[in-house]
Structures are given as C-alpha cells and as structure tokens.
Amino acid sequence: MTTKRGRPRNIEAEKAILNASYDLLLETGFGAVTVEKIAERAKVSKATIYKWWPNKAAVVMAGFLFAASARLPIPDTGSVFSDILIHATNLAKFLTSREGKVITELIGEGQFDSGLAEAYRAEFFRPRRLEARQLLERGAQRGELKESLDIPLSIDLMYGPLFYRLLVTGDNLEETNIRNLITYAFEGIKSRQTEH
C-alpha cells in the first residue's frame, strides 16, 4: 500500500498524474518514463509528484493499478471451484490484454530495479494472492476443501502455471487451459465429500 506523503491530495491533480503515468507507460515503456515527463503531461510540478510518491516506480505502479483495478473483480458464486476459476480466468485475460502485458515488462525491469520489483509485488501481486486466499478460506469454511489444506501452496499450485506460461514458455492462456488447470488442482485440494 502506498504511504500518503505531505498534504492531502488534490483529486484532479492526482487523477491527472495517474492517467499521465499510465499513458506514458503504454506509449513508451517503463524505462523511458520519467517523473519529468509525467509532470509535463499532467501539468503539475515534479515536487507535487514527489510529495505523494517516493519515486518513479511507485507513481507508475499507482497509475497502472488505477487504470486496471476495475478489470479484476472478486467473485462470490457460492462455489470455491467457480470462484477460483473466474478469478484465475479474469487474471489470465487481463495479463494477456494490452494493459496486462505491461506487467510482463515491469517484471522484466524489476530484475534490475529493486524499487520497481517491490512496488509491483506490494501493489499488484500480493493483493491478487490475498484475494485467492480469501476465496480458498471461504471454500474451506464451507467444507468444500480439505481441512488440512496448505492455502499458500495451493495458490502457488493454481496460479504459478499462469505466470510460467506467460513469462517462460509463451504458451497460450485460453479459458479451456485455465479450466483444465484449475480442475486438476482441485482434484488434489477438494474435500472427499465435495463434487464440483
């Protein structure tokens, strides 16, 4: 979570900065974005940006998340299998969209920029893991999953292959593949009484 700095934010200036950082990210890539360019595009001073964000990585991630947040709602269908399937499918669709491909670039840049790596882990990936954890915990409370379930490991089991395909093999992330992946994973984690 980004820590608030300085005076309370002017809503219009904040939106202008977030939109400018996101537009520049899509247009030029992370490496070419500068705080100077964001300030110029948003028609604010660099000092205004630095009052609210500690560095370029933080403001760029904030802009990315501001634009992306509506794309990843948290499902609640009453079935943990359906909830995880929807959540994973929405994430895969987002990651392969024009906007989502920015995450691939940010992960690459993060290998050389520890501030950026911490920003995308804290602001994008940890919240997605927390959402998945909440879905699995809800399913466990309803008795749909094994009582002894290791939830963090189960998240890795289901979501790890998405990033393996995205970043390593380049294989597709079509809905059929996501359904098969989640179906196979659930064979190992569902309670014996539960059928989906």
C-alpha positions as CSV (number, residue, x, y, z in Angstrom):
1,M,0.0,0.0,0.0
2,T,1.4,3.4,-1.0
3,T,2.0,5.6,2.1
4,K,0.5,9.0,1.9
5,R,3.0,11.8,1.9
6,G,2.7,15.5,2.5
7,R,-0.6,17.4,2.3
8,P,-3.9,15.9,1.4
9,R,-4.1,15.2,-2.4
10,N,-5.9,17.3,-4.8
11,I,-8.2,14.8,-6.5
12,E,-8.0,16.3,-10.0
13,A,-4.2,16.6,-9.9
14,E,-3.9,13.1,-8.6
15,K,-6.1,11.7,-11.5
16,A,-4.1,13.7,-14.0
17,I,-0.8,12.3,-12.6
18,L,-2.1,8.7,-12.6
19,N,-3.5,9.0,-16.1
20,A,-0.3,10.6,-17.4
21,S,1.9,7.9,-15.9
22,Y,-0.3,5.1,-17.3
23,D,-0.5,6.7,-20.8
24,L,3.3,7.1,-20.9
25,L,3.8,3.6,-19.7
26,L,1.7,2.2,-22.5
27,E,3.3,4.6,-25.1
28,T,7.0,4.3,-24.2
29,G,7.5,1.5,-21.7
30,F,8.7,1.8,-18.2
31,G,12.4,2.6,-19.0
32,A,11.5,5.7,-20.9
33,V,9.0,7.1,-18.4
34,T,10.4,9.9,-16.2
35,V,8.9,11.9,-13.4
36,E,9.6,15.0,-15.6
37,K,7.5,13.6,-18.4
38,I,4.7,12.6,-16.1
39,A,4.7,16.1,-14.6
40,E,4.7,17.7,-18.0
41,R,1.9,15.5,-19.3
42,A,-0.2,16.0,-16.1
43,K,0.5,19.8,-16.0
44,V,1.8,19.6,-12.4
45,S,5.2,20.2,-10.9
46,K,7.7,17.4,-10.1
47,A,7.5,18.5,-6.5
48,T,3.8,17.7,-6.4
49,I,4.5,14.1,-7.6
50,Y,7.3,13.6,-5.1
51,K,5.0,14.9,-2.3
52,W,2.7,12.0,-2.9
53,W,5.0,9.2,-4.2
54,P,8.6,8.4,-3.3
55,N,9.9,7.5,-6.8
56,K,9.0,6.9,-10.4
57,A,8.3,3.2,-9.8
58,A,5.7,4.0,-7.1
59,V,3.8,6.5,-9.3
60,V,3.9,4.3,-12.4
61,M,2.5,1.4,-10.4
62,A,-0.2,3.6,-8.9
63,G,-1.2,4.7,-12.4
64,F,-1.2,1.2,-13.7
65,L,-3.4,0.0,-10.8
66,F,-5.7,3.0,-11.1
67,A,-6.4,2.0,-14.7
68,A,-6.5,-1.8,-14.1
69,S,-8.5,-2.2,-10.8
70,A,-11.9,-2.4,-12.4
71,R,-10.8,-5.4,-14.6
72,L,-10.3,-7.8,-11.7
73,P,-13.5,-8.1,-9.5
74,I,-13.6,-10.7,-6.7
75,P,-16.3,-13.3,-7.5
76,D,-18.7,-14.9,-4.9
77,T,-20.7,-17.6,-6.6
78,G,-21.1,-19.8,-3.6
79,S,-18.7,-22.4,-5.0
80,V,-15.0,-22.2,-4.4
81,F,-14.2,-24.0,-7.6
82,S,-16.3,-21.5,-9.6
83,D,-14.8,-18.5,-7.7
84,I,-11.2,-19.6,-8.3
85,L,-12.0,-20.5,-12.0
86,I,-13.5,-17.0,-12.5
87,H,-10.7,-15.3,-10.6
88,A,-7.9,-17.1,-12.5
89,T,-9.6,-16.7,-15.9
90,N,-10.1,-12.9,-15.3
91,L,-6.4,-12.6,-14.2
92,A,-5.2,-14.6,-17.3
93,K,-7.4,-12.4,-19.6
94,F,-6.0,-9.3,-18.0
95,L,-2.4,-10.4,-18.2
96,T,-2.7,-11.1,-21.9
97,S,-4.5,-7.8,-22.7
98,R,-2.7,-4.8,-24.0
99,E,-2.7,-3.3,-20.5
100,G,-1.8,-6.5,-18.8
101,K,1.3,-7.0,-21.0
102,V,2.7,-4.0,-19.1
103,I,3.1,-6.4,-16.1
104,T,5.4,-8.6,-18.1
105,E,7.6,-5.6,-18.9
106,L,7.5,-4.4,-15.3
107,I,8.6,-7.9,-14.1
108,G,11.5,-7.8,-16.5
109,E,12.5,-4.2,-15.5
110,G,12.2,-5.3,-11.8
111,Q,15.1,-7.6,-12.2
112,F,17.3,-4.5,-12.4
113,D,15.2,-2.1,-10.3
114,S,14.5,-3.3,-6.8
115,G,12.2,-0.4,-6.1
116,L,10.0,-1.3,-9.0
117,A,10.0,-5.0,-8.1
118,E,8.9,-4.2,-4.6
119,A,6.2,-1.8,-6.0
120,Y,4.7,-4.5,-8.3
121,R,4.9,-7.2,-5.6
122,A,3.2,-5.0,-3.0
123,E,0.7,-3.3,-5.2
124,F,-0.3,-5.9,-7.7
125,F,0.7,-9.5,-6.8
126,R,0.2,-9.5,-3.0
127,P,-3.4,-8.2,-3.4
128,R,-4.1,-10.9,-6.0
129,R,-2.7,-13.6,-3.6
130,L,-4.8,-12.2,-0.8
131,E,-7.9,-12.4,-3.0
132,A,-7.2,-16.0,-3.9
133,R,-6.5,-16.8,-0.2
134,Q,-9.9,-15.3,0.8
135,L,-11.6,-17.4,-1.9
136,L,-10.0,-20.6,-0.7
137,E,-10.6,-19.8,3.0
138,R,-14.2,-19.2,2.2
139,G,-14.4,-22.6,0.5
140,A,-12.6,-24.3,3.4
141,Q,-15.1,-22.8,5.9
142,R,-17.9,-24.3,3.8
143,G,-16.3,-27.7,3.8
144,E,-15.5,-27.8,0.1
145,L,-11.8,-28.2,0.7
146,K,-9.5,-30.5,2.7
147,E,-9.3,-29.4,6.4
148,S,-5.5,-29.7,6.3
149,L,-5.2,-27.6,3.2
150,D,-2.0,-25.6,2.8
151,I,-3.5,-22.5,1.3
152,P,-0.4,-20.6,0.2
153,L,0.9,-23.7,-1.5
154,S,-2.5,-24.3,-3.2
155,I,-2.3,-20.7,-4.6
156,D,1.1,-21.4,-6.0
157,L,-0.2,-24.7,-7.5
158,M,-3.0,-22.9,-9.3
159,Y,-1.6,-19.5,-10.2
160,G,2.1,-20.4,-10.7
161,P,1.4,-22.1,-14.1
162,L,-0.2,-18.9,-15.4
163,F,3.0,-17.0,-14.9
164,Y,5.1,-19.9,-16.1
165,R,3.2,-19.8,-19.4
166,L,3.2,-16.0,-19.6
167,L,6.9,-15.5,-18.8
168,V,8.7,-18.7,-19.7
169,T,7.0,-21.0,-22.3
170,G,4.9,-18.4,-24.1
171,D,2.1,-20.9,-24.3
172,N,-1.4,-19.6,-24.5
173,L,-3.7,-18.8,-21.6
174,E,-7.0,-19.7,-23.2
175,E,-10.1,-20.3,-21.0
176,T,-10.0,-24.1,-21.7
177,N,-6.5,-24.3,-20.5
178,I,-7.3,-22.4,-17.3
179,R,-10.3,-24.6,-16.6
180,N,-8.2,-27.8,-17.1
181,L,-5.5,-26.4,-14.8
182,I,-8.0,-25.5,-12.0
183,T,-9.8,-28.8,-12.4
184,Y,-6.6,-30.8,-12.0
185,A,-5.6,-28.7,-9.0
186,F,-8.9,-29.2,-7.3
187,E,-8.6,-33.0,-7.6
188,G,-5.8,-32.6,-5.0
189,I,-7.3,-30.0,-2.7
190,K,-11.1,-30.6,-2.6
191,S,-12.7,-32.5,0.3
192,R,-13.8,-36.0,-0.5
193,Q,-17.4,-35.0,0.1
194,T,-17.3,-32.2,-2.5
195,E,-18.0,-32.6,-6.1
196,H,-18.0,-29.6,-8.5
